[in-house]
Amino acid sequence: DKANWNGWQFEVIDLDGRRVDKLLVTRHPAP
């Protein structure tokens, strides 16, 4: 799953049951 917020992208990489185990956060440059 991916979500974008205020110029940031959050992507769930790994789940441990229902808990997020690993999250990838990237900053998108302003257009």
mmCIF entry with sequence, helices, sheets and N, C-alpha, C, O atoms, coordinates in Angstrom:
data_MODEL
# 
_entry.id   MODEL 
# 
_entity.id                         1 
_entity.type                       polymer 
_entity.pdbx_number_of_molecules   1 
# 
_entity_poly.entity_id                      1 
_entity_poly.type                           'polypeptide(L)' 
_entity_poly.nstd_linkage                   no 
_entity_poly.nstd_monomer                   no 
_entity_poly.pdbx_seq_one_letter_code       DKANWNGWQFEVIDLDGRRVDKLLVTRHPAP 
_entity_poly.pdbx_seq_one_letter_code_can   DKANWNGWQFEVIDLDGRRVDKLLVTRHPAP 
_entity_poly.pdbx_strand_id                 A 
# 
loop_
_entity_poly_seq.entity_id 
_entity_poly_seq.num 
_entity_poly_seq.mon_id 
_entity_poly_seq.hetero 
1 1  ASP n 
1 2  LYS n 
1 3  ALA n 
1 4  ASN n 
1 5  TRP n 
1 6  ASN n 
1 7  GLY n 
1 8  TRP n 
1 9  GLN n 
1 10 PHE n 
1 11 GLU n 
1 12 VAL n 
1 13 ILE n 
1 14 ASP n 
1 15 LEU n 
1 16 ASP n 
1 17 GLY n 
1 18 ARG n 
1 19 ARG n 
1 20 VAL n 
1 21 ASP n 
1 22 LYS n 
1 23 LEU n 
1 24 LEU n 
1 25 VAL n 
1 26 THR n 
1 27 ARG n 
1 28 HIS n 
1 29 PRO n 
1 30 ALA n 
1 31 PRO n 
# 
_struct_asym.id          A 
_struct_asym.entity_id   1 
# 
_struct_sheet.id               AA1 
_struct_sheet.type             ? 
_struct_sheet.number_strands   3 
_struct_sheet.details          ? 
# 
loop_
_struct_sheet_order.sheet_id 
_struct_sheet_order.range_id_1 
_struct_sheet_order.range_id_2 
_struct_sheet_order.offset 
_struct_sheet_order.sense 
AA1 1 2 ? anti-parallel 
AA1 2 3 ? anti-parallel 
# 
loop_
_struct_sheet_range.sheet_id 
_struct_sheet_range.id 
_struct_sheet_range.beg_label_comp_id 
_struct_sheet_range.beg_label_asym_id 
_struct_sheet_range.beg_label_seq_id 
_struct_sheet_range.pdbx_beg_PDB_ins_code 
_struct_sheet_range.end_label_comp_id 
_struct_sheet_range.end_label_asym_id 
_struct_sheet_range.end_label_seq_id 
_struct_sheet_range.pdbx_end_PDB_ins_code 
_struct_sheet_range.beg_auth_comp_id 
_struct_sheet_range.beg_auth_asym_id 
_struct_sheet_range.beg_auth_seq_id 
_struct_sheet_range.end_auth_comp_id 
_struct_sheet_range.end_auth_asym_id 
_struct_sheet_range.end_auth_seq_id 
AA1 1 LYS A 2  ? TRP A 5  ? LYS A 2  TRP A 5  
AA1 2 TRP A 8  ? ASP A 16 ? TRP A 8  ASP A 16 
AA1 3 ARG A 19 ? ARG A 27 ? ARG A 19 ARG A 27 
# 
loop_
_atom_site.group_PDB 
_atom_site.id 
_atom_site.type_symbol 
_atom_site.label_atom_id 
_atom_site.label_alt_id 
_atom_site.label_comp_id 
_atom_site.label_asym_id 
_atom_site.label_entity_id 
_atom_site.label_seq_id 
_atom_site.pdbx_PDB_ins_code 
_atom_site.Cartn_x 
_atom_site.Cartn_y 
_atom_site.Cartn_z 
_atom_site.occupancy 
_atom_site.B_iso_or_equiv 
_atom_site.pdbx_formal_charge 
_atom_site.auth_seq_id 
_atom_site.auth_comp_id 
_atom_site.auth_asym_id 
_atom_site.auth_atom_id 
_atom_site.pdbx_PDB_model_num 
ATOM 1   N N  . ASP A 1 1  ? 0.835  -1.183 0.000   1.00 0.00 ? 1  ASP A N  1 
ATOM 2   C CA . ASP A 1 1  ? 0.000  0.000  0.000   1.00 0.00 ? 1  ASP A CA 1 
ATOM 3   C C  . ASP A 1 1  ? 0.876  1.241  0.000   1.00 0.00 ? 1  ASP A C  1 
ATOM 4   O O  . ASP A 1 1  ? 1.965  1.262  0.573   1.00 0.00 ? 1  ASP A O  1 
ATOM 5   N N  . LYS A 1 2  ? 0.369  2.272  -0.658  1.00 0.00 ? 2  LYS A N  1 
ATOM 6   C CA . LYS A 1 2  ? 1.074  3.554  -0.717  1.00 0.00 ? 2  LYS A CA 1 
ATOM 7   C C  . LYS A 1 2  ? 0.113  4.665  -0.334  1.00 0.00 ? 2  LYS A C  1 
ATOM 8   O O  . LYS A 1 2  ? -1.086 4.598  -0.606  1.00 0.00 ? 2  LYS A O  1 
ATOM 9   N N  . ALA A 1 3  ? 0.664  5.686  0.302   1.00 0.00 ? 3  ALA A N  1 
ATOM 10  C CA . ALA A 1 3  ? -0.111 6.874  0.629   1.00 0.00 ? 3  ALA A CA 1 
ATOM 11  C C  . ALA A 1 3  ? 0.781  8.086  0.420   1.00 0.00 ? 3  ALA A C  1 
ATOM 12  O O  . ALA A 1 3  ? 1.976  8.049  0.714   1.00 0.00 ? 3  ALA A O  1 
ATOM 13  N N  . ASN A 1 4  ? 0.195  9.157  -0.089  1.00 0.00 ? 4  ASN A N  1 
ATOM 14  C CA . ASN A 1 4  ? 0.924  10.406 -0.281  1.00 0.00 ? 4  ASN A CA 1 
ATOM 15  C C  . ASN A 1 4  ? 0.352  11.451 0.661   1.00 0.00 ? 4  ASN A C  1 
ATOM 16  O O  . ASN A 1 4  ? -0.860 11.545 0.850   1.00 0.00 ? 4  ASN A O  1 
ATOM 17  N N  . TRP A 1 5  ? 1.252  12.237 1.252   1.00 0.00 ? 5  TRP A N  1 
ATOM 18  C CA . TRP A 1 5  ? 0.826  13.283 2.168   1.00 0.00 ? 5  TRP A CA 1 
ATOM 19  C C  . TRP A 1 5  ? 1.844  14.405 2.167   1.00 0.00 ? 5  TRP A C  1 
ATOM 20  O O  . TRP A 1 5  ? 3.013  14.186 2.486   1.00 0.00 ? 5  TRP A O  1 
ATOM 21  N N  . ASN A 1 6  ? 1.414  15.595 1.814   1.00 0.00 ? 6  ASN A N  1 
ATOM 22  C CA . ASN A 1 6  ? 2.216  16.808 1.938   1.00 0.00 ? 6  ASN A CA 1 
ATOM 23  C C  . ASN A 1 6  ? 3.600  16.676 1.292   1.00 0.00 ? 6  ASN A C  1 
ATOM 24  O O  . ASN A 1 6  ? 4.598  17.126 1.854   1.00 0.00 ? 6  ASN A O  1 
ATOM 25  N N  . GLY A 1 7  ? 3.651  16.060 0.115   1.00 0.00 ? 7  GLY A N  1 
ATOM 26  C CA . GLY A 1 7  ? 4.916  15.917 -0.592  1.00 0.00 ? 7  GLY A CA 1 
ATOM 27  C C  . GLY A 1 7  ? 5.718  14.686 -0.204  1.00 0.00 ? 7  GLY A C  1 
ATOM 28  O O  . GLY A 1 7  ? 6.829  14.498 -0.699  1.00 0.00 ? 7  GLY A O  1 
ATOM 29  N N  . TRP A 1 8  ? 5.185  13.850 0.666   1.00 0.00 ? 8  TRP A N  1 
ATOM 30  C CA . TRP A 1 8  ? 5.855  12.623 1.105   1.00 0.00 ? 8  TRP A CA 1 
ATOM 31  C C  . TRP A 1 8  ? 5.074  11.413 0.621   1.00 0.00 ? 8  TRP A C  1 
ATOM 32  O O  . TRP A 1 8  ? 3.848  11.460 0.527   1.00 0.00 ? 8  TRP A O  1 
ATOM 33  N N  . GLN A 1 9  ? 5.773  10.338 0.316   1.00 0.00 ? 9  GLN A N  1 
ATOM 34  C CA . GLN A 1 9  ? 5.119  9.076  -0.046  1.00 0.00 ? 9  GLN A CA 1 
ATOM 35  C C  . GLN A 1 9  ? 5.502  8.024  0.989   1.00 0.00 ? 9  GLN A C  1 
ATOM 36  O O  . GLN A 1 9  ? 6.681  7.833  1.287   1.00 0.00 ? 9  GLN A O  1 
ATOM 37  N N  . PHE A 1 10 ? 4.501  7.348  1.529   1.00 0.00 ? 10 PHE A N  1 
ATOM 38  C CA . PHE A 1 10 ? 4.699  6.287  2.507   1.00 0.00 ? 10 PHE A CA 1 
ATOM 39  C C  . PHE A 1 10 ? 4.277  4.978  1.863   1.00 0.00 ? 10 PHE A C  1 
ATOM 40  O O  . PHE A 1 10 ? 3.156  4.860  1.369   1.00 0.00 ? 10 PHE A O  1 
ATOM 41  N N  . GLU A 1 11 ? 5.169  3.992  1.865   1.00 0.00 ? 11 GLU A N  1 
ATOM 42  C CA . GLU A 1 11 ? 4.876  2.698  1.256   1.00 0.00 ? 11 GLU A CA 1 
ATOM 43  C C  . GLU A 1 11 ? 5.155  1.597  2.266   1.00 0.00 ? 11 GLU A C  1 
ATOM 44  O O  . GLU A 1 11 ? 6.257  1.504  2.805   1.00 0.00 ? 11 GLU A O  1 
ATOM 45  N N  . VAL A 1 12 ? 4.148  0.760  2.520   1.00 0.00 ? 12 VAL A N  1 
ATOM 46  C CA . VAL A 1 12 ? 4.315  -0.373 3.431   1.00 0.00 ? 12 VAL A CA 1 
ATOM 47  C C  . VAL A 1 12 ? 5.086  -1.461 2.699   1.00 0.00 ? 12 VAL A C  1 
ATOM 48  O O  . VAL A 1 12 ? 4.641  -1.957 1.664   1.00 0.00 ? 12 VAL A O  1 
ATOM 49  N N  . ILE A 1 13 ? 6.244  -1.829 3.239   1.00 0.00 ? 13 ILE A N  1 
ATOM 50  C CA . ILE A 1 13 ? 7.104  -2.835 2.631   1.00 0.00 ? 13 ILE A CA 1 
ATOM 51  C C  . ILE A 1 13 ? 6.823  -4.213 3.229   1.00 0.00 ? 13 ILE A C  1 
ATOM 52  O O  . ILE A 1 13 ? 6.788  -5.209 2.506   1.00 0.00 ? 13 ILE A O  1 
ATOM 53  N N  . ASP A 1 14 ? 6.624  -4.271 4.547   1.00 0.00 ? 14 ASP A N  1 
ATOM 54  C CA . ASP A 1 14 ? 6.455  -5.560 5.221   1.00 0.00 ? 14 ASP A CA 1 
ATOM 55  C C  . ASP A 1 14 ? 5.465  -5.415 6.365   1.00 0.00 ? 14 ASP A C  1 
ATOM 56  O O  . ASP A 1 14 ? 5.465  -4.412 7.079   1.00 0.00 ? 14 ASP A O  1 
ATOM 57  N N  . LEU A 1 15 ? 4.623  -6.424 6.532   1.00 0.00 ? 15 LEU A N  1 
ATOM 58  C CA . LEU A 1 15 ? 3.664  -6.462 7.628   1.00 0.00 ? 15 LEU A CA 1 
ATOM 59  C C  . LEU A 1 15 ? 3.983  -7.630 8.549   1.00 0.00 ? 15 LEU A C  1 
ATOM 60  O O  . LEU A 1 15 ? 4.427  -8.687 8.102   1.00 0.00 ? 15 LEU A O  1 
ATOM 61  N N  . ASP A 1 16 ? 3.748  -7.422 9.853   1.00 0.00 ? 16 ASP A N  1 
ATOM 62  C CA . ASP A 1 16 ? 3.879  -8.479 10.850  1.00 0.00 ? 16 ASP A CA 1 
ATOM 63  C C  . ASP A 1 16 ? 2.482  -8.674 11.431  1.00 0.00 ? 16 ASP A C  1 
ATOM 64  O O  . ASP A 1 16 ? 2.111  -8.049 12.424  1.00 0.00 ? 16 ASP A O  1 
ATOM 65  N N  . GLY A 1 17 ? 1.719  -9.554 10.792  1.00 0.00 ? 17 GLY A N  1 
ATOM 66  C CA . GLY A 1 17 ? 0.309  -9.672 11.159  1.00 0.00 ? 17 GLY A CA 1 
ATOM 67  C C  . GLY A 1 17 ? -0.413 -8.430 10.669  1.00 0.00 ? 17 GLY A C  1 
ATOM 68  O O  . GLY A 1 17 ? -0.439 -8.146 9.472   1.00 0.00 ? 17 GLY A O  1 
ATOM 69  N N  . ARG A 1 18 ? -1.003 -7.687 11.612  1.00 0.00 ? 18 ARG A N  1 
ATOM 70  C CA . ARG A 1 18 ? -1.679 -6.440 11.248  1.00 0.00 ? 18 ARG A CA 1 
ATOM 71  C C  . ARG A 1 18 ? -0.801 -5.223 11.499  1.00 0.00 ? 18 ARG A C  1 
ATOM 72  O O  . ARG A 1 18 ? -1.209 -4.095 11.220  1.00 0.00 ? 18 ARG A O  1 
ATOM 73  N N  . ARG A 1 19 ? 0.395  -5.439 12.020  1.00 0.00 ? 19 ARG A N  1 
ATOM 74  C CA . ARG A 1 19 ? 1.302  -4.343 12.354  1.00 0.00 ? 19 ARG A CA 1 
ATOM 75  C C  . ARG A 1 19 ? 2.278  -4.068 11.211  1.00 0.00 ? 19 ARG A C  1 
ATOM 76  O O  . ARG A 1 19 ? 2.784  -4.996 10.580  1.00 0.00 ? 19 ARG A O  1 
ATOM 77  N N  . VAL A 1 20 ? 2.535  -2.795 10.953  1.00 0.00 ? 20 VAL A N  1 
ATOM 78  C CA . VAL A 1 20 ? 3.524  -2.426 9.934   1.00 0.00 ? 20 VAL A CA 1 
ATOM 79  C C  . VAL A 1 20 ? 4.912  -2.724 10.494  1.00 0.00 ? 20 VAL A C  1 
ATOM 80  O O  . VAL A 1 20 ? 5.282  -2.223 11.555  1.00 0.00 ? 20 VAL A O  1 
ATOM 81  N N  . ASP A 1 21 ? 5.678  -3.547 9.771   1.00 0.00 ? 21 ASP A N  1 
ATOM 82  C CA . ASP A 1 21 ? 7.021  -3.929 10.215  1.00 0.00 ? 21 ASP A CA 1 
ATOM 83  C C  . ASP A 1 21 ? 8.087  -3.096 9.515   1.00 0.00 ? 21 ASP A C  1 
ATOM 84  O O  . ASP A 1 21 ? 9.124  -2.791 10.104  1.00 0.00 ? 21 ASP A O  1 
ATOM 85  N N  . LYS A 1 22 ? 7.837  -2.725 8.257   1.00 0.00 ? 22 LYS A N  1 
ATOM 86  C CA . LYS A 1 22 ? 8.820  -1.943 7.496   1.00 0.00 ? 22 LYS A CA 1 
ATOM 87  C C  . LYS A 1 22 ? 8.081  -0.939 6.632   1.00 0.00 ? 22 LYS A C  1 
ATOM 88  O O  . LYS A 1 22 ? 7.114  -1.278 5.950   1.00 0.00 ? 22 LYS A O  1 
ATOM 89  N N  . LEU A 1 23 ? 8.543  0.294  6.671   1.00 0.00 ? 23 LEU A N  1 
ATOM 90  C CA . LEU A 1 23 ? 7.900  1.382  5.946   1.00 0.00 ? 23 LEU A CA 1 
ATOM 91  C C  . LEU A 1 23 ? 8.963  2.138  5.157   1.00 0.00 ? 23 LEU A C  1 
ATOM 92  O O  . LEU A 1 23 ? 10.019 2.482  5.687   1.00 0.00 ? 23 LEU A O  1 
ATOM 93  N N  . LEU A 1 24 ? 8.668  2.392  3.881   1.00 0.00 ? 24 LEU A N  1 
ATOM 94  C CA . LEU A 1 24 ? 9.569  3.177  3.035   1.00 0.00 ? 24 LEU A CA 1 
ATOM 95  C C  . LEU A 1 24 ? 8.969  4.572  2.886   1.00 0.00 ? 24 LEU A C  1 
ATOM 96  O O  . LEU A 1 24 ? 7.831  4.727  2.445   1.00 0.00 ? 24 LEU A O  1 
ATOM 97  N N  . VAL A 1 25 ? 9.751  5.584  3.260   1.00 0.00 ? 25 VAL A N  1 
ATOM 98  C CA . VAL A 1 25 ? 9.291  6.972  3.179   1.00 0.00 ? 25 VAL A CA 1 
ATOM 99  C C  . VAL A 1 25 ? 10.196 7.714  2.208   1.00 0.00 ? 25 VAL A C  1 
ATOM 100 O O  . VAL A 1 25 ? 11.416 7.727  2.367   1.00 0.00 ? 25 VAL A O  1 
ATOM 101 N N  . THR A 1 26 ? 9.585  8.334  1.196   1.00 0.00 ? 26 THR A N  1 
ATOM 102 C CA . THR A 1 26 ? 10.359 9.104  0.223   1.00 0.00 ? 26 THR A CA 1 
ATOM 103 C C  . THR A 1 26 ? 9.763  10.497 0.088   1.00 0.00 ? 26 THR A C  1 
ATOM 104 O O  . THR A 1 26 ? 8.549  10.683 0.180   1.00 0.00 ? 26 THR A O  1 
ATOM 105 N N  . ARG A 1 27 ? 10.638 11.470 -0.131  1.00 0.00 ? 27 ARG A N  1 
ATOM 106 C CA . ARG A 1 27 ? 10.220 12.865 -0.296  1.00 0.00 ? 27 ARG A CA 1 
ATOM 107 C C  . ARG A 1 27 ? 10.131 13.165 -1.782  1.00 0.00 ? 27 ARG A C  1 
ATOM 108 O O  . ARG A 1 27 ? 11.074 12.906 -2.530  1.00 0.00 ? 27 ARG A O  1 
ATOM 109 N N  . HIS A 1 28 ? 9.001  13.708 -2.211  1.00 0.00 ? 28 HIS A N  1 
ATOM 110 C CA . HIS A 1 28 ? 8.824  14.104 -3.604  1.00 0.00 ? 28 HIS A CA 1 
ATOM 111 C C  . HIS A 1 28 ? 9.130  15.589 -3.727  1.00 0.00 ? 28 HIS A C  1 
ATOM 112 O O  . HIS A 1 28 ? 8.619  16.390 -2.944  1.00 0.00 ? 28 HIS A O  1 
ATOM 113 N N  . PRO A 1 29 ? 9.952  15.968 -4.692  1.00 0.00 ? 29 PRO A N  1 
ATOM 114 C CA . PRO A 1 29 ? 10.262 17.393 -4.869  1.00 0.00 ? 29 PRO A CA 1 
ATOM 115 C C  . PRO A 1 29 ? 9.020  18.185 -5.274  1.00 0.00 ? 29 PRO A C  1 
ATOM 116 O O  . PRO A 1 29 ? 8.112  17.658 -5.916  1.00 0.00 ? 29 PRO A O  1 
ATOM 117 N N  . ALA A 1 30 ? 8.999  19.425 -4.896  1.00 0.00 ? 30 ALA A N  1 
ATOM 118 C CA . ALA A 1 30 ? 7.868  20.289 -5.250  1.00 0.00 ? 30 ALA A CA 1 
ATOM 119 C C  . ALA A 1 30 ? 7.824  20.472 -6.765  1.00 0.00 ? 30 ALA A C  1 
ATOM 120 O O  . ALA A 1 30 ? 8.866  20.636 -7.401  1.00 0.00 ? 30 ALA A O  1 
ATOM 121 N N  . PRO A 1 31 ? 6.628  20.444 -7.345  1.00 0.00 ? 31 PRO A N  1 
ATOM 122 C CA . PRO A 1 31 ? 6.502  20.595 -8.808  1.00 0.00 ? 31 PRO A CA 1 
ATOM 123 C C  . PRO A 1 31 ? 6.821  22.007 -9.265  1.00 0.00 ? 31 PRO A C  1 
ATOM 124 O O  . PRO A 1 31 ? 6.762  22.297 -10.459 1.00 0.00 ? 31 PRO A O  1 
# 
